[in-house]
Amino acid sequence: MQIIVINSQKGGSGKTMLCKHLAVEAERSGDGPVFVIDTDPQGTLTAWHSKREAETPARVDLPFNGMEKGLELIRTHGAAYCIIDTASGRLDIASELFKLADLVIFPVQPSEDDLTAAPVTVQNLKACGVPFVFVLTRVKPNTLITAQAAAILSKHGQVAETLIADRTGYKSPYAKGQTSTEAEPKGAAAQEIAGLWRNIKSCLHENMQESEALKKHG
């Protein structure tokens, strides 16, 4: 099982949106079973999941102080991926989750405020030694700020090739707790999320290869 934590200390970056869409996409593309965990006290992911009629992805409640044991239990149940949604402004809790992660997804909006806030989380991620990837979210296509943001972030770490556009569909409440990609499987959002999931799997694969190489030479 591979553990993905989605975190940004800046609110409104799209953490929960990415969590639910990537979890659904992983199941849709045959990469499940996928479990999701909501560690945000606001419970937005939990509220969405409670409306779903689809059985996948599964959601599990784990107390923070029992997270590590709980993840091991999920692993024994044959989970392929566990995706953890997090709160903004709780870097102490996020740091503990980083230590459990195989990869951290760091969503960033291409704005001055988001770019100014990013280095605090980056420093923490590097201190924890966890692999991470930036995902640009709520992007306005073909704008200078998007290109500038990608260039600035690339100095700190890897930036996902797929950009997530500012689409109403990502925010819309669909019937039966569907994601926009389920409601419109041939739409632009579905193509974006599918592309991003491929990017994420590629990052995880590269990290595994690097880890195995280090073990051989260690």
Salt bridges, closest charged atoms under 4 A:
GLU25 OE1 - ARG28 NE 3.60
ASP31 OD2 - LYS201 NZ 2.84
ASP61 OD1 - ARG59 NH1 2.76
GLU72 OE2 - ARG75 NE 3.31
ASP92 OD1 - ARG90 NE 3.32
GLU96 OE2 - LYS99 NZ 3.18
ASP114 OD1 - LYS10 NZ 3.89
ASP166 OD2 - LYS140 NZ 3.08
ASP166 OD1 - LYS171 NZ 3.05
GLU182 OE1 - ARG52 NH1 2.87
GLU192 OE2 - ARG167 NH2 2.70
